[in-house]
Amino acid sequence: MPIELRLIRYVIAVAEAGGFEAAAARLHMTQPPLSRQIRELERQLGVELFHRRPTRLTEAGRVFVESARGVLVEAERTVERTRHAGRAEGGQVRVGYTVTTAFEEMPKLFAAMRDRYPGIRLDAREAWDVDLGTALHEGELDVVLGRHLPVPTTYQRIRLRRDPYAVMVGAGHRLAQRGTVALSDLRGETLLFFPRRLAPHYHDTVLSALGSSGETFHVWENPLPGLRNLHLNLHDQGFMFLPGSLGRQLPNGVACLATTDELPTIDLEIAWRRHPSPPVRALVDTARQVARRERWTS
């Protein structure tokens, strides 16, 4: 049966005040109507919540009050979240993101924000990890999206996407027609990678994942890095090692192969400053909803 929040507050007030008269004074009402309403609630529940003379909780009353306090806390949180959303009708969020998020995650997040909060302006910046880390430390960004970003400890972060690694090869590669490969199948080939100085943590994490398979590869650092130039560098030899979700965004002439090795995932995270403004909170909440809708963490 539904119970009004007003009645829940009444019961808690009597329990905390130790009597109906003291509770009525706290609630700025008279004692008779307070007693009548709690009697009616007890009748509807089919149990007594209080012993009278002296007033004290019954066992059923203790159970009710313990649960009721949680209900009130959640109700207050709901009101606060609603107020925050209402105040997020306008404003600006400065968003930084890496190139691996530019093809799917950021477009879907931007579209969702336009639908939910058309008055919020997103000032977006695509950059390499080192540049995003510098911008965060200098207070130039409110939110960042990326994989293994150097995020300050003053920021909160959550995972938006769990991604397996995949191997990218040119269409003329000897393994291009296979749907899956083991890293041992690539033994003796060269890993095509971006320069470490652009994203040291990401760079080291990827090499560590490769090394966990027991294989080692020569690394060639691309002087013209970026996924948009992928087809210029993948020919009959060499491979790239990237988040598997990028396989749906590849240019012509590039094949995506799932790996059969047991490897860690390469996860996408969103990070934001603690005590965010209403527009930032709106963006983070929207990102969570998009991730659930798209089942990115499945």
C-alpha positions in Angstrom: 0.0 0.0 0.0 1.3 3.5 -0.8 2.1 5.7 2.2 2.4 9.4 2.1 5.8 10.9 2.9 4.0 13.2 5.4 2.9 10.2 7.5 6.4 8.7 7.4 7.8 12.0 8.8 5.1 12.0 11.5 6.1 8.5 12.7 9.8 9.3 12.7 9.1 12.6 14.6 7.2 10.7 17.4 9.9 8.1 17.6 12.6 10.7 17.9 10.7 13.0 20.2 9.6 10.2 22.5 6.0 11.2 22.6 3.1 12.6 20.6 2.9 16.0 22.2 6.6 16.7 21.8 6.4 15.5 18.2 3.4 17.7 17.5 5.3 20.7 18.7 8.3 19.8 16.5 5.9 19.5 13.5 4.1 22.8 14.3 0.7 21.1 14.7 -1.5 20.1 17.5 -1.4 16.7 19.2 -4.9 15.3 18.5 -4.7 15.3 14.6 -1.2 13.8 14.8 -2.5 11.0 17.0 -5.5 10.4 14.7 -3.4 10.1 11.6 -0.9 7.7 13.1 -3.8 5.6 14.4 -5.3 5.5 10.9 -1.9 4.5 9.5 -1.6 1.7 12.0 -5.1 0.5 11.0 -4.1 0.4 7.4 -0.9 -1.5 8.2 -2.7 -3.9 10.5 0.0 -3.4 13.2 0.7 -1.1 16.1 3.7 1.1 15.6 3.8 2.5 19.2 3.1 1.4 22.7 1.2 4.1 24.5 1.8 5.3 28.1 4.7 5.6 27.9 5.1 6.1 24.2 7.7 3.8 22.7 8.1 1.9 19.4 6.9 -1.7 19.0 9.0 -4.2 17.2 7.0 -3.5 14.0 7.5 0.2 14.7 11.3 -0.2 14.9 11.3 -2.0 11.5 9.1 0.8 10.0 11.3 3.6 11.3 14.6 2.0 10.1 13.2 1.6 6.6 11.4 4.9 6.6 14.6 6.9 7.3 16.1 5.4 4.1 12.9 6.3 2.1 13.1 9.9 3.3 16.8 10.2 2.4 16.2 8.8 -1.1 13.2 11.1 -1.5 15.4 14.1 -0.6 18.0 13.0 -3.0 15.4 12.7 -5.8 14.3 16.3 -5.1 17.9 17.5 -5.1 18.7 15.7 -8.4 15.6 17.2 -10.0 16.5 20.7 -8.8 20.0 20.2 -10.3 18.5 19.1 -13.6 16.2 22.1 -13.6 19.1 24.4 -13.0 21.1 22.7 -15.8 18.9 24.2 -18.6 21.7 26.5 -19.7 25.4 27.0 -19.3 28.6 25.5 -20.8 30.7 22.4 -20.4 34.3 22.3 -21.6 34.9 18.7 -22.8 38.2 17.1 -23.8 38.3 13.8 -25.6 40.8 11.5 -27.3 40.8 10.4 -30.9 39.6 6.9 -30.0 36.3 8.4 -28.8 35.7 10.7 -31.7 34.0 8.1 -34.0 31.2 6.7 -31.8 31.1 7.7 -28.2 31.4 11.5 -28.5 28.8 11.8 -31.4 26.3 9.8 -29.4 26.9 11.7 -26.2 26.6 15.1 -28.1 23.3 13.9 -29.7 21.9 12.9 -26.4 22.8 16.2 -24.8 21.2 18.1 -27.6 18.0 16.1 -27.0 18.0 16.4 -23.2 19.6 19.8 -22.6 19.4 21.9 -25.8 20.4 25.0 -23.8 23.8 23.6 -22.6 26.7 24.4 -24.9 29.5 21.9 -25.2 32.9 23.4 -25.9 34.7 20.3 -27.2 38.4 19.7 -27.7 40.0 16.7 -29.3 43.6 16.2 -28.3 46.3 13.7 -27.3 46.4 12.5 -23.7 49.4 14.7 -22.6 47.6 17.8 -23.9 44.4 16.9 -22.2 46.2 16.2 -18.9 47.8 19.6 -19.1 44.5 21.3 -19.8 43.0 19.5 -16.8 45.7 20.6 -14.4 45.4 24.2 -15.7 41.6 24.2 -15.2 40.8 24.6 -18.9 38.5 21.5 -19.0 35.5 20.4 -16.9 35.2 16.8 -18.3 37.4 14.4 -20.2 36.7 11.1 -22.0 39.5 8.7 -22.9 41.4 5.5 -22.1 44.1 5.6 -19.4 44.2 9.4 -19.2 46.4 11.2 -16.6 43.5 12.4 -14.5 44.2 14.4 -11.3 43.2 12.9 -8.0 40.8 15.8 -7.5 38.6 14.4 -10.3 36.0 11.6 -10.1 35.9 9.0 -12.8 33.7 6.1 -13.9 34.0 3.5 -16.6 31.7 4.0 -19.6 32.8 1.2 -21.9 34.5 -2.1 -21.4 36.5 -2.8 -24.6 38.5 -5.8 -25.7 41.6 -5.4 -27.8 41.6 -6.1 -31.5 44.3 -6.4 -34.2 44.0 -4.1 -37.3 45.8 -5.1 -40.5 45.7 -4.0 -44.1 43.4 -5.7 -46.5 46.4 -7.4 -48.2 47.8 -8.8 -45.1 48.2 -12.6 -45.0 45.8 -12.8 -42.0 43.2 -10.3 -43.2 40.6 -12.8 -44.1 40.6 -14.5 -40.8 38.0 -13.4 -38.2 40.3 -14.1 -35.2 44.0 -14.3 -34.6 46.3 -15.3 -31.8 49.1 -12.8 -31.2 51.6 -15.6 -31.8 50.3 -15.6 -35.4 51.8 -12.1 -35.7 55.3 -13.2 -34.5 58.0 -11.4 -36.3 55.8 -8.5 -37.4 56.0 -4.9 -36.5 53.5 -3.0 -34.2 52.6 0.3 -35.7 52.1 2.8 -32.9 52.0 6.5 -32.1 55.0 8.2 -30.4 55.0 7.5 -26.7 55.4 11.2 -25.8 51.8 11.8 -27.0 50.1 9.4 -24.5 52.7 7.7 -22.2 50.2 5.9 -19.9 48.1 4.6 -22.8 51.2 3.6 -24.7 52.7 1.6 -21.8 49.3 0.0 -21.0 49.0 -1.3 -24.6 52.5 -2.7 -24.7 51.9 -4.3 -21.3 48.8 -6.0 -22.6 50.7 -7.3 -25.6 53.5 -8.5 -23.4 51.1 -10.4 -21.2 50.6 -12.9 -24.1 54.3 -13.8 -23.9 54.9 -12.3 -27.3 57.3 -9.3 -28.1 57.1 -7.1 -31.1 59.3 -4.5 -32.7 57.5 -1.1 -32.4 57.5 1.5 -35.2 56.4 4.9 -34.0 54.3 6.6 -36.7 55.5 10.1 -37.6 52.0 10.9 -38.8 49.9 9.4 -36.0 46.1 9.2 -35.8 43.3 6.8 -36.8 42.3 8.9 -39.8 45.7 8.0 -41.4 45.4 4.3 -40.6 44.9 3.2 -44.2 48.2 5.1 -45.2 50.3 3.0 -42.9 48.8 -0.5 -42.9 49.9 -2.4 -46.0 50.9 -6.0 -46.3 53.1 -6.0 -43.2 52.6 -4.7 -39.7 49.6 -4.4 -37.5 47.9 -2.0 -35.0 46.5 -3.0 -31.6 43.4 -1.0 -30.8 40.1 -1.0 -28.8 37.9 -3.5 -30.6 34.9 -1.1 -30.8 36.9 0.9 -33.4 36.6 -2.0 -35.8 33.2 -0.6 -36.9 34.8 2.8 -37.8 37.6 1.6 -40.0 38.4 3.1 -43.4 38.3 0.9 -46.5 41.4 -1.3 -46.8 41.7 -2.1 -43.1 40.5 -5.4 -41.5 39.7 -5.8 -37.8 40.6 -9.2 -36.2 39.5 -10.3 -32.7 42.2 -11.8 -30.6 41.9 -15.3 -29.0 44.5 -14.4 -26.3 43.4 -13.9 -22.7 44.0 -10.1 -22.4 42.8 -7.3 -20.1 40.2 -4.9 -21.5 41.0 -1.4 -22.6 38.2 0.7 -20.9 36.8 4.1 -21.7 36.3 6.4 -18.8 34.7 9.8 -18.2 36.3 12.0 -15.5 35.1 15.3 -14.0 36.0 17.7 -11.2 34.5 17.0 -7.8 31.5 19.2 -6.8 30.5 19.7 -10.4 28.3 22.5 -11.7 24.7 21.5 -12.8 25.7 21.5 -16.5 28.6 19.2 -15.8 26.4 16.9 -13.7 23.9 16.8 -16.6 26.6 15.7 -19.0 27.9 13.0 -16.7 24.4 11.7 -16.0 23.7 11.7 -19.8 26.9 9.8 -20.4 25.8 7.1 -17.9 22.4 6.8 -19.6 24.0 6.5 -23.1 26.4 3.8 -21.8 23.5 1.9 -20.4 21.4 2.3 -23.5 24.2 1.2 -25.8 25.2 -1.6 -23.4 28.8 -0.5 -23.5 29.7 -2.1 -20.3 28.2 -5.5 -21.1 
